[in-house]
Amino acid sequence: MLLPLAVTAQTYSLVVGVDGLGPYGIDAAATPFIDSLADGSWGGPGYRGAITLQAYAGGVVGTPTQQVTLSGPGWSSILTGVWNDQHGVTDNTFGGSRYAQWPSYLKRLEAHVPAVQTAGIVSWNPLDTYVFAADGVNPAIDYRLATNENDVATTSATVAWIAGRARGSSAAAFIHLDDVDIAGHNSGLYSAAYLGQVADVDSQIGSMLQAIRTRPSFAEENWQVVVVSDHGHRPAGGHGGQTQLERTIPIVVSSRTTVAGVMPVDGVGPSQIDVAATVFNHFGVPAAPGLPGKPLGQVAPPSSPEVSLANRLVSHISFDGSTAGSAGTGGGTVEGAVAYVPGRFGQAGTVASYGGGVVRLDGDFAARVGSQTNFALSMWVTFDSFTGDPAFFSNKNWSSGANTGINLALQTSGGPALDVNTMASGRVRRDIEPYGGMAAGRWHHVLLNVERYGETLLYVNGALYGEITLTSAGSFDGAFDFTFFNDGTGRYTGGTVSGLKIDDFAAWDRLLTDDEIAYVARAPVPVVPEPSLVAVAGGVVAVGLARLSRSRRTRQARSAHARMPSPSCSRQ
């Protein structure tokens, strides 16, 4: 139950739903206005922002709340605050809906705050036809407009609606934009068309924010802005199943009372059903019985997780003047010419010419994890330019992707791009393709979370970029130790790269949790000095392990182990 807040006049809510927006789009496309919401700068002094790139759609897998990642169920969950086991919508026909029992959050606001002015302005007409029409009368939504997949018209109407609110009023609007999803279906997740539409939507959100800021009474108003999505996309486009790319969505919340930073995820993470509760909290409206969501942006990000990240940390190389391992962890051995230059944190390793030097990871990490142990690899990478497909971290001969091992390389497909190749011994080659974007001249955090008999997930800058839905079974122990700045041979000739730098490498013989992934994507891996680890081994570390275990079970509960085929649907 939400605690009632003191509600005054001039309380406003704008929820912008971006159909088909996955976390990859937020990171890879130019999104300055969404970024300004995430850090609160859009509203000037007093506004703060919170973001997660690891919220989930599709309910909790294996429970009655599990639902297909289609727009009908997804937007119904966002608007009502419940999953399909309550709202009844299981596909895009909206058959079986129970909106009389579970109305939209706008109708509930009308009942609790009679003076509030509400609006539903949507590009996808069925949201108006089925959801807002079902809200009926007594009270009814004050203003409804469906633009038939015309995001430009939706944006113009929203800007006009914002400008038209009288001084001293209170108002709430839900806005739906559709073009990102259309581009995903037509061109695929990693396409230039998809990223171009994400950039266009960001500009449209910018127009809405400008309309808010230019209100004569903005300084005395209390605004909350939320950006959310109904689902992600598979690499080739499409959705409806339970893969992590389809289930993982971004959520951004900004207001004067938002707790700034990255939203915590471990435990019961943020989801699309939390949007309604977030708006209710802003207006001081108590949640209706049966609504399971929670207000977002009200919990501080996790503090520096030194103890948990030190747990089963096998290797950590800071590249601060050497390749020695930190705090007793494994380091690396230099072959040829490796230099140290200003990096993402402190110094980074680099080579003057591709093939002129490498660093070999000590301890044969691939042999250590064998064929049964989960593991995670993390590093920061930047480059200036490249040709071909130069490997920058590998334990195989990259002349053939069918050789045993793991290979990270740059690639020109959709480029510049990241090519992740995996091949377990005597098993099936599995790649993450058609690759995720990697812009030149920018530091990128690259993380692989490899679950045996589960998924291999690729994160770039904390955003889920790609997945192998079933990890290649067997050992990844290739012919070489893991090698930085080249493939395992150290002499790859299929490409070249200039300005290649690598910083803050870490390897664990376990999976990282969602909060740990978010943390290392914005800060160096914190390493507890070895004496401290010994001192707390019987206490704090045990607590950390218990927390990690709980978090792991939560991820399993909503993971994609139970696969569902994508329903045949002309519009998903």
C-alpha positions as CSV (number, residue, x, y, z in Angstrom):
1,M,0.0,0.0,0.0
2,L,1.4,3.4,-0.9
3,L,1.4,6.0,1.8
4,P,-0.7,9.1,0.9
5,L,1.3,12.2,0.2
6,A,0.4,15.8,0.6
7,V,-1.0,16.7,-2.8
8,T,-1.2,20.3,-3.9
9,A,-2.4,21.9,-7.1
10,Q,0.0,22.0,-10.0
11,T,1.0,18.4,-9.8
12,Y,1.6,17.0,-13.3
13,S,2.5,13.6,-14.8
14,L,3.7,12.8,-18.3
15,V,4.2,9.1,-19.1
16,V,5.8,8.5,-22.6
17,G,5.5,5.0,-23.9
18,V,7.9,4.1,-26.6
19,D,6.8,1.0,-28.4
20,G,9.6,-1.6,-29.0
21,L,12.4,0.4,-27.3
22,G,15.0,-1.9,-25.8
23,P,18.1,-0.8,-23.7
24,Y,20.3,-1.3,-26.8
25,G,18.5,1.7,-28.4
26,I,19.1,3.9,-25.4
27,D,22.8,3.3,-25.5
28,A,23.6,3.0,-29.2
29,A,21.4,5.9,-30.5
30,A,21.8,9.6,-29.8
31,T,19.3,10.3,-27.0
32,P,20.3,13.6,-25.3
33,F,16.8,14.3,-24.1
34,I,16.2,10.9,-22.5
35,D,19.7,11.3,-21.0
36,S,18.6,14.7,-19.6
37,L,15.6,12.9,-17.9
38,A,17.9,10.3,-16.5
39,D,20.1,12.9,-14.8
40,G,17.4,15.4,-14.1
41,S,19.1,18.2,-16.0
42,W,16.1,18.8,-18.3
43,G,14.2,20.5,-15.5
44,G,17.0,22.6,-14.0
45,P,17.7,22.9,-10.3
46,G,15.5,20.7,-8.1
47,Y,14.9,18.0,-10.6
48,R,16.5,14.6,-10.4
49,G,16.4,11.4,-12.5
50,A,16.7,7.7,-12.1
51,I,17.2,5.1,-14.8
52,T,17.3,1.3,-15.2
53,L,18.3,-0.5,-18.4
54,Q,17.3,-3.8,-16.8
55,A,13.6,-3.5,-16.1
56,Y,11.5,-6.4,-17.3
57,A,8.4,-7.0,-19.4
58,G,6.4,-10.2,-19.9
59,G,5.7,-11.0,-16.2
60,V,7.6,-13.5,-14.1
61,V,8.4,-16.6,-16.1
62,G,6.9,-19.8,-14.9
63,T,4.2,-18.1,-12.8
64,P,0.6,-17.1,-13.7
65,T,1.8,-13.6,-14.4
66,Q,3.9,-14.7,-17.4
67,Q,2.6,-13.1,-20.6
68,V,3.7,-12.8,-24.2
69,T,5.8,-9.8,-25.1
70,L,3.3,-8.3,-27.4
71,S,1.9,-4.8,-27.3
72,G,-1.6,-5.6,-26.2
73,P,-0.6,-7.3,-23.0
74,G,2.4,-5.0,-22.5
75,W,0.6,-1.7,-22.7
76,S,-2.3,-3.2,-20.7
77,S,0.1,-4.0,-17.9
78,I,1.7,-0.5,-18.0
79,L,-1.7,1.3,-18.0
80,T,-3.4,-0.9,-15.4
81,G,-0.5,-1.8,-13.1
82,V,-1.2,-5.6,-13.2
83,W,-0.1,-8.6,-15.4
84,N,-2.4,-10.5,-17.8
85,D,-3.5,-12.9,-15.1
86,Q,-5.5,-9.9,-13.7
87,H,-6.2,-7.6,-16.7
88,G,-7.0,-10.6,-19.0
89,V,-5.3,-9.4,-22.2
90,T,-3.2,-12.1,-23.8
91,D,-2.7,-10.8,-27.4
92,N,-3.3,-7.9,-29.7
93,T,-7.0,-8.6,-30.1
94,F,-7.6,-7.4,-26.5
95,G,-10.1,-10.3,-26.1
96,G,-10.9,-11.3,-22.5
97,S,-9.9,-7.9,-21.1
98,R,-11.1,-7.0,-17.6
99,Y,-10.7,-3.3,-17.6
100,A,-13.8,-2.8,-15.6
101,Q,-12.1,-4.5,-12.7
102,W,-8.6,-3.2,-13.6
103,P,-9.0,0.2,-15.2
104,S,-6.2,2.4,-16.4
105,Y,-4.2,4.5,-13.9
106,L,-5.7,7.6,-15.5
107,K,-9.3,6.5,-14.6
108,R,-8.1,5.7,-11.0
109,L,-6.5,9.2,-10.8
110,E,-9.8,10.8,-11.9
111,A,-11.6,9.0,-9.0
112,H,-9.1,10.0,-6.4
113,V,-8.2,13.5,-7.6
114,P,-11.4,14.8,-9.3
115,A,-9.8,18.1,-10.4
116,V,-7.1,16.3,-12.4
117,Q,-7.2,16.8,-16.1
118,T,-6.3,13.5,-17.9
119,A,-5.3,12.7,-21.5
120,G,-4.5,9.7,-23.6
121,I,-2.7,10.6,-26.8
122,V,-1.6,7.5,-28.7
123,S,-0.2,6.5,-32.1
124,W,-1.5,2.9,-31.9
125,N,-5.2,3.3,-32.1
126,P,-6.2,0.0,-30.2
127,L,-5.0,1.6,-27.0
128,D,-7.8,4.2,-27.4
129,T,-10.3,1.8,-28.9
130,Y,-10.0,-0.9,-26.2
131,V,-8.3,0.6,-23.1
132,F,-9.4,4.2,-22.8
133,A,-12.8,3.6,-24.3
134,A,-13.3,0.9,-21.6
135,D,-12.7,3.5,-19.0
136,G,-16.1,4.8,-19.9
137,V,-17.7,7.6,-17.9
138,N,-18.0,8.7,-14.2
139,P,-15.2,9.5,-14.4
140,A,-13.9,9.5,-17.9
141,I,-10.6,10.5,-19.4
142,D,-10.9,14.1,-20.3
143,Y,-9.0,14.1,-23.6
144,R,-8.5,11.2,-26.0
145,L,-6.7,11.2,-29.4
146,A,-5.6,8.3,-31.6
147,T,-3.4,9.3,-34.6
148,N,-3.1,6.0,-36.4
149,E,0.6,5.4,-36.2
150,N,1.5,9.1,-36.7
151,D,4.2,10.0,-34.1
152,V,4.6,13.5,-35.5
153,A,0.9,14.2,-35.0
154,T,1.0,12.5,-31.5
155,T,3.9,14.8,-30.5
156,S,2.2,17.9,-31.8
157,A,-1.0,17.1,-30.0
158,T,1.0,16.4,-26.8
159,V,2.9,19.7,-27.0
160,A,-0.4,21.6,-27.5
161,W,-2.1,19.7,-24.6
162,I,0.8,20.6,-22.3
163,A,0.7,24.2,-23.3
164,G,-3.0,24.4,-22.8
165,R,-3.1,23.4,-19.1
166,A,-4.3,26.3,-17.0
167,R,-2.0,27.7,-14.3
168,G,-2.8,26.1,-11.0
169,S,-4.3,22.9,-12.4
170,S,-3.2,19.3,-12.0
171,A,-2.9,17.0,-15.0
172,A,-1.7,13.6,-16.1
173,A,-1.2,12.2,-19.7
174,F,-0.2,9.0,-21.2
175,I,1.5,9.3,-24.6
176,H,2.3,6.4,-27.0
177,L,4.8,6.6,-29.8
178,D,5.0,3.7,-32.4
179,D,7.7,4.3,-35.0
180,V,10.6,2.6,-33.1
181,D,8.6,-0.7,-33.0
182,I,7.8,-0.4,-36.7
183,A,11.5,0.1,-37.6
184,G,12.4,-2.9,-35.4
185,H,9.9,-5.1,-37.3
186,N,10.9,-3.8,-40.7
187,S,14.7,-3.6,-40.4
188,G,15.8,-5.4,-37.2
189,L,17.1,-4.4,-33.8
190,Y,20.6,-3.5,-34.9
191,S,19.7,-1.6,-38.0
192,A,20.4,2.1,-38.8
193,A,16.7,2.5,-39.3
194,Y,15.9,1.4,-35.7
195,L,18.6,3.6,-34.2
196,G,17.4,6.5,-36.4
197,Q,13.9,6.1,-35.1
198,V,15.1,6.0,-31.5
199,A,16.9,9.3,-32.2
200,D,13.7,10.7,-33.7
201,V,11.6,9.7,-30.7
202,D,14.2,11.3,-28.4
203,S,13.8,14.6,-30.3
204,Q,10.0,14.2,-30.0
205,I,10.4,13.7,-26.2
206,G,12.6,16.8,-26.3
207,S,9.8,18.8,-27.8
208,M,7.5,17.7,-25.0
209,L,10.1,18.7,-22.4
210,Q,10.5,22.0,-24.0
211,A,6.7,22.6,-23.8
212,I,6.8,21.8,-20.1
213,R,9.8,24.1,-19.4
214,T,8.3,27.0,-21.3
215,R,5.1,27.0,-19.3
216,P,4.9,30.4,-17.6
217,S,4.2,28.7,-14.3
218,F,6.8,25.9,-14.6
219,A,8.9,27.1,-11.7
220,E,6.0,26.5,-9.3
221,E,4.8,23.3,-10.8
222,N,5.6,19.7,-9.7
223,W,6.2,17.5,-12.7
224,Q,7.0,13.9,-13.0
225,V,8.1,12.4,-16.4
226,V,8.4,8.7,-17.1
227,V,9.7,6.9,-20.2
228,V,8.9,3.2,-20.6
229,S,8.5,0.5,-23.2
230,D,6.2,-2.5,-23.7
231,H,8.9,-4.9,-25.0
232,G,12.2,-5.2,-26.8
233,H,13.1,-6.9,-30.1
234,R,14.9,-10.0,-31.3
235,P,18.0,-9.2,-33.4
236,A,16.2,-9.7,-36.7
237,G,13.1,-7.9,-35.5
238,G,10.0,-9.2,-33.8
239,H,8.9,-10.1,-30.3
240,G,6.4,-12.1,-28.4
241,G,8.6,-14.7,-26.8
242,Q,10.6,-14.8,-23.6
243,T,14.2,-14.2,-24.7
244,Q,16.0,-11.5,-22.6
245,L,16.2,-9.2,-25.6
246,E,12.4,-9.3,-25.8
247,R,11.8,-9.0,-22.1
248,T,14.4,-6.4,-21.1
249,I,13.2,-2.7,-21.2
250,P,14.5,0.7,-20.0
251,I,12.6,2.8,-17.6
252,V,13.4,6.5,-16.8
253,V,11.8,8.5,-14.0
254,S,12.4,12.2,-13.3
255,S,10.8,14.5,-10.8
256,R,11.7,16.8,-7.8
257,T,11.4,13.9,-5.4
258,T,13.1,11.2,-7.4
259,V,16.1,9.5,-5.8
260,A,18.9,10.1,-8.3
261,G,20.9,7.3,-9.9
262,V,20.6,3.9,-11.3
263,M,17.6,2.0,-9.9
264,P,18.4,-1.1,-7.9
265,V,17.4,-4.4,-9.6
266,D,18.5,-7.3,-7.5
267,G,15.6,-8.9,-5.7
268,V,12.3,-8.0,-7.2
269,G,13.5,-5.7,-10.0
270,P,11.7,-2.8,-11.7
271,S,9.1,-3.9,-14.2
272,Q,6.5,-2.3,-16.5
273,I,3.7,-2.8,-13.9
274,D,5.5,-0.3,-11.6
275,V,4.6,2.7,-13.8
276,A,1.1,3.1,-12.4
277,A,2.3,2.9,-8.9
278,T,5.0,5.5,-9.7
279,V,2.3,7.9,-10.9
280,F,0.0,7.3,-8.0
281,N,2.9,8.0,-5.6
282,H,3.6,11.3,-7.3
283,F,-0.1,12.3,-6.8
284,G,-0.3,10.9,-3.2
285,V,-2.9,8.4,-4.3
286,P,-2.9,5.1,-2.4
287,A,-2.5,2.0,-4.5
288,A,-5.8,0.0,-5.0
289,P,-5.9,-3.4,-3.4
290,G,-4.5,-6.0,-5.7
291,L,-2.0,-3.8,-7.6
292,P,1.4,-5.4,-7.1
293,G,3.6,-2.6,-8.5
294,K,5.8,-0.3,-6.5
295,P,6.8,3.3,-7.0
296,L,10.1,3.7,-8.9
297,G,12.8,6.2,-8.3
298,Q,12.3,6.1,-4.5
299,V,15.2,3.8,-3.5
300,A,18.8,4.8,-3.6
301,P,21.2,2.9,-5.9
302,P,23.3,0.2,-4.2
303,S,26.4,1.5,-2.6
304,S,29.8,0.4,-3.8
305,P,29.6,-3.5,-3.7
306,E,33.2,-4.1,-2.8
307,V,32.6,-7.3,-0.9
308,S,30.2,-8.9,-3.5
309,L,32.4,-8.0,-6.5
310,A,35.4,-9.4,-4.7
311,N,33.6,-12.7,-4.3
312,R,35.2,-15.3,-6.7
313,L,37.1,-12.5,-8.5
314,V,39.7,-14.6,-10.3
315,S,41.6,-11.8,-12.2
316,H,41.6,-8.0,-12.1
317,I,44.0,-6.0,-14.2
318,S,43.7,-2.2,-13.7
319,F,46.4,-1.5,-16.4
320,D,47.6,1.3,-14.1
321,G,51.3,1.1,-15.2
322,S,51.4,-2.7,-15.2
323,T,49.5,-5.8,-15.9
324,A,49.8,-7.2,-12.3
325,G,46.7,-8.5,-10.7
326,S,45.0,-6.4,-8.1
327,A,44.7,-7.6,-4.4
328,G,46.2,-11.0,-5.1
329,T,44.1,-11.8,-8.2
330,G,45.6,-13.1,-11.4
331,G,47.3,-10.7,-13.7
332,G,48.8,-10.9,-17.2
333,T,52.2,-11.3,-19.0
334,V,53.3,-8.8,-21.6
335,E,54.7,-10.0,-24.9
336,G,56.2,-7.4,-27.2
337,A,55.5,-3.7,-26.8
338,V,52.6,-2.6,-24.5
339,A,52.4,1.0,-23.3
340,Y,50.2,2.7,-20.6
341,V,48.3,5.8,-21.4
342,P,45.4,7.8,-19.8
343,G,42.5,5.4,-19.6
344,R,38.8,5.3,-18.6
345,F,40.0,5.1,-15.0
346,G,43.7,6.0,-14.3
347,Q,45.7,4.4,-17.0
348,A,44.9,1.9,-19.8
349,G,46.9,-0.5,-21.8
350,T,47.6,0.1,-25.5
351,V,49.8,-1.1,-28.4
352,A,51.5,1.2,-30.9
353,S,50.6,-1.1,-33.8
354,Y,48.2,-4.0,-34.1
355,G,50.3,-7.2,-33.7
356,G,53.1,-5.3,-32.1
357,G,52.4,-6.5,-28.6
358,V,49.9,-8.5,-26.5
359,V,49.1,-9.3,-22.9
360,R,48.4,-13.0,-22.0
361,L,46.1,-13.6,-19.1
362,D,47.8,-15.7,-16.4
363,G,46.3,-18.9,-15.0
364,D,44.4,-20.3,-18.0
365,F,41.0,-19.0,-17.0
366,A,39.2,-21.1,-19.6
367,A,40.6,-24.3,-18.1
368,R,39.7,-23.1,-14.7
369,V,36.0,-22.7,-15.5
370,G,36.0,-25.8,-17.6
371,S,32.6,-26.9,-19.0
372,Q,30.4,-26.6,-15.9
373,T,31.3,-23.3,-14.2
374,N,29.4,-20.1,-14.9
375,F,31.7,-17.1,-15.5
376,A,31.7,-13.4,-16.3
377,L,34.3,-11.2,-18.2
378,S,34.4,-7.4,-18.0
379,M,36.5,-4.7,-19.6
380,W,36.6,-1.2,-21.0
381,V,37.5,-0.8,-24.6
382,T,38.0,2.2,-27.0
383,F,39.5,2.6,-30.5
384,D,40.0,5.2,-33.2
385,S,39.5,3.3,-36.4
386,F,39.8,-0.2,-37.8
387,T,39.7,-2.3,-40.9
388,G,38.6,-6.0,-41.3
389,D,37.6,-7.7,-38.1
390,P,40.5,-7.3,-35.6
391,A,40.2,-9.4,-32.4
392,F,41.0,-7.5,-29.2
393,F,40.3,-10.3,-26.6
394,S,40.6,-13.9,-27.5
395,N,41.9,-17.4,-26.6
396,K,41.6,-18.8,-30.1
397,N,43.0,-18.6,-33.6
398,W,40.5,-16.1,-35.2
399,S,41.3,-17.3,-38.7
400,S,38.2,-19.5,-38.1
401,G,35.3,-18.9,-35.8
402,A,34.9,-22.7,-35.6
403,N,38.1,-23.0,-33.5
404,T,37.5,-23.6,-29.8
405,G,37.4,-20.6,-27.6
406,I,35.9,-17.1,-27.2
407,N,36.7,-14.2,-29.4
408,L,35.8,-10.5,-29.2
409,A,36.4,-8.5,-32.3
410,L,35.5,-5.3,-34.1
411,Q,33.4,-5.8,-37.2
412,T,32.2,-3.5,-40.1
413,S,28.7,-5.1,-40.4
414,G,26.3,-2.3,-39.4
415,G,29.5,-0.8,-38.1
416,P,31.5,-0.1,-36.3
417,A,30.2,-3.1,-34.5
418,L,31.1,-5.7,-31.8
419,D,31.5,-9.4,-32.9
420,V,31.1,-12.0,-30.2
421,N,32.1,-15.5,-31.3
422,T,31.9,-18.6,-29.0
423,M,32.8,-22.2,-29.8
424,A,32.9,-24.9,-27.1
425,S,35.2,-27.9,-27.7
426,G,33.6,-30.3,-30.2
427,R,30.2,-28.5,-30.0
428,V,28.2,-25.9,-31.8
429,R,29.5,-22.5,-32.8
430,R,27.3,-19.8,-31.3
431,D,27.7,-16.1,-32.1
432,I,26.0,-12.9,-31.1
433,E,25.0,-11.3,-34.3
434,P,24.2,-9.3,-36.4
435,Y,26.2,-7.6,-33.7
436,G,25.8,-4.5,-31.5
437,G,27.1,-1.0,-32.3
438,M,30.5,0.2,-31.1
439,A,31.2,3.9,-31.8
440,A,34.8,5.0,-32.4
441,G,36.4,7.4,-30.0
442,R,34.2,6.4,-27.0
443,W,34.9,4.2,-24.1
444,H,32.6,1.1,-24.0
445,H,32.1,-1.2,-21.1
446,V,31.9,-4.8,-22.5
447,L,30.6,-7.6,-20.2
448,L,29.8,-11.2,-21.0
449,N,27.7,-13.2,-18.4
450,V,28.0,-16.9,-19.4
451,E,25.6,-19.3,-17.8
452,R,26.2,-23.0,-18.4
453,Y,23.0,-24.7,-19.7
454,G,21.5,-21.2,-19.9
455,E,22.2,-18.0,-21.7
456,T,25.2,-16.0,-22.7
457,L,24.3,-12.4,-22.3
458,L,26.3,-9.4,-23.7
459,Y,26.1,-6.1,-22.0
460,V,27.6,-2.9,-23.4
461,N,27.6,0.2,-21.1
462,G,25.2,-1.6,-18.9
463,A,22.7,-2.2,-21.7
464,L,21.7,-5.7,-22.9
465,Y,23.1,-5.8,-26.4
466,G,22.7,-9.4,-27.4
467,E,22.3,-13.0,-26.2
468,I,23.0,-16.6,-27.1
469,T,19.8,-18.2,-25.8
470,L,21.6,-21.5,-25.1
471,T,25.3,-21.3,-24.3
472,S,27.5,-23.5,-26.4
473,A,28.0,-26.6,-24.2
474,G,31.5,-27.8,-23.3
475,S,34.8,-26.2,-22.5
476,F,36.0,-22.9,-24.1
477,D,39.6,-23.8,-23.3
478,G,41.2,-22.9,-26.7
479,A,44.7,-23.4,-27.9
480,F,45.9,-20.2,-26.2
481,D,45.5,-18.3,-22.9
482,F,43.1,-15.3,-23.2
483,T,45.0,-12.6,-25.0
484,F,44.5,-8.8,-25.1
485,F,45.0,-6.6,-28.2
486,N,44.9,-9.5,-30.7
487,D,43.6,-13.0,-31.1
488,G,45.2,-16.0,-29.3
489,T,48.0,-16.2,-31.8
490,G,49.0,-12.6,-31.3
491,R,49.5,-12.4,-35.1
492,Y,46.0,-12.0,-36.6
493,T,46.2,-10.6,-40.1
494,G,42.5,-10.3,-41.0
495,G,42.2,-6.8,-39.8
496,T,44.0,-3.9,-38.0
497,V,43.0,-1.3,-35.5
498,S,44.5,2.0,-34.4
499,G,44.0,3.7,-31.0
500,L,43.0,0.4,-29.3
501,K,43.0,0.8,-25.5
502,I,41.8,-1.6,-22.8
503,D,41.2,-0.8,-19.2
504,D,40.0,-2.3,-15.9
505,F,39.7,-6.0,-16.9
506,A,38.0,-8.4,-14.5
507,A,37.0,-12.1,-14.6
508,W,34.8,-14.0,-12.1
509,D,34.1,-17.7,-12.0
510,R,30.4,-17.0,-11.3
511,L,27.7,-14.8,-12.9
512,L,27.3,-11.2,-11.9
513,T,24.0,-9.9,-10.6
514,D,22.0,-7.2,-12.3
515,D,23.1,-4.6,-9.8
516,E,26.8,-5.6,-10.2
517,I,26.5,-5.3,-13.9
518,A,25.1,-1.8,-13.6
519,Y,27.8,-0.8,-11.2
520,V,30.8,-2.0,-13.2
521,A,29.4,-0.3,-16.3
522,R,29.9,3.1,-14.6
523,A,32.8,2.6,-12.2
524,P,36.0,0.6,-11.9
525,V,35.8,-2.8,-10.3
526,P,36.3,-2.1,-6.5
527,V,38.8,-4.6,-5.1
528,V,38.8,-5.3,-1.4
529,P,42.4,-5.7,-0.3
530,E,43.3,-9.2,0.5
531,P,43.8,-8.7,4.3
532,S,40.3,-7.3,4.5
533,L,38.9,-10.2,2.7
534,V,40.5,-12.5,5.2
535,A,39.3,-10.5,8.1
536,V,35.6,-10.6,7.0
537,A,35.6,-14.0,5.4
538,G,33.5,-15.5,8.2
539,G,30.9,-12.7,8.3
540,V,30.4,-10.0,5.7
541,V,31.4,-12.2,2.8
542,A,28.9,-14.9,3.9
543,V,26.2,-12.2,4.0
544,G,27.2,-11.1,0.5
545,L,27.1,-14.7,-0.8
546,A,23.6,-15.0,0.6
547,R,22.5,-11.8,-1.1
548,L,24.0,-13.0,-4.4
549,S,22.2,-16.3,-4.0
550,R,18.8,-14.6,-3.6
551,S,19.5,-12.3,-6.5
552,R,20.4,-15.3,-8.7
553,R,17.2,-17.1,-7.9
554,T,15.3,-13.9,-8.8
555,R,17.0,-13.7,-12.2
556,Q,16.2,-17.4,-12.8
557,A,12.6,-16.8,-12.0
558,R,12.3,-14.3,-14.8
559,S,14.8,-15.7,-17.2
560,A,14.1,-17.2,-20.6
561,H,14.6,-20.9,-19.8
562,A,10.9,-21.5,-20.7
563,R,10.8,-20.5,-24.4
564,M,7.6,-19.4,-26.1
565,P,7.1,-19.2,-29.8
566,S,6.2,-15.8,-31.2
567,P,2.5,-15.7,-32.1
568,S,1.7,-15.0,-35.7
569,C,0.5,-11.4,-35.7
570,S,0.6,-8.7,-38.3
571,R,1.3,-6.1,-35.7
572,Q,3.2,-7.1,-32.6
